[in-house]
Amino acid sequence: MKLQVEKLNLEFSGKEILHDISFSIQEGEFVSILGPSGCGKSTILNILAGLIEDYSGQLFVDDERIKGVSSHFAYMPQNDLLLEWRTILDNVCLYGEINHDKSMKQRALKEFETFGLSGYENAYPSSLSGGMRQRAAFLRTSLCKADILLLDEPFGALDVITRNDMQDWLLQLRKNYNRTTLLVTHDIDEALYLSDRILILSNKPSRILQEIDLSKEKKSRDWLFSQSVLKKQVYELLKGENHA
């Protein structure tokens, strides 16, 4: 098992945020987390990324227990966080610069066309569209030598057309690189489209209400019908939690 989370619990200011969150992800699998607004979806990613350490429970990668910041994870937050005074090439190579990786610029330059950024190596973030900025942020994330990608609503601020294009682009990248991915999203359609499995979280204190395995459904000829049924099922679950 690539990633295993066991009985993750978190309290903040005397209030329980996460309650016995347990799940696992296989090598190369794409898993999404859905839940009501403010339920703690991003908090789980922050714990995995080592940004929050005051929790109980255990985290394992390749059967090795981890705690705090780990080289196993590459984290892409909601905002692109591009530095406006640096070129796109310098932005995507920031991780390599910090870690004195002299080979990163050459590796990055080879990926600019794949990531739809060819010709913008020496441009500055202000000259890029929202979608291109997100692609640059994702290239920066993917260049990290990490096994697992943590994506926190990376397309949430984009318009519908750009978001759909980015989802297609992410699927293609997955085929090319086969990276294990954990995505936090509030978009049911996005989760259904991208994921092998979906974890549905409850309201606070968050627990896993249901796990939906899509891998077999997507291979079926009835996937379009199943997708409609599953969307309604997920919507009803989330609607119930929003009114809880």
GIKA-V557903 format. One record per helix or strand. SS is the DSSP state (H for helix, E for strand). FROM is the first residue (numbers start at 1). TO is the last residue. If there is no record, write none. Layout:
((SS,FROM,TO) (SS,FROM,TO))
This chain:
((E,3,12) (E,15,25) (E,30,35) (H,41,48) (E,56,61) (E,64,66) (E,73,76) (E,87,87) (H,88,92) (H,94,98) (H,104,111) (E,124,124) (H,125,127) (H,130,142) (E,148,152) (H,160,177) (E,180,184) (H,188,194) (E,197,201) (E,206,206) (E,208,213) (H,217,219) (H,223,242))
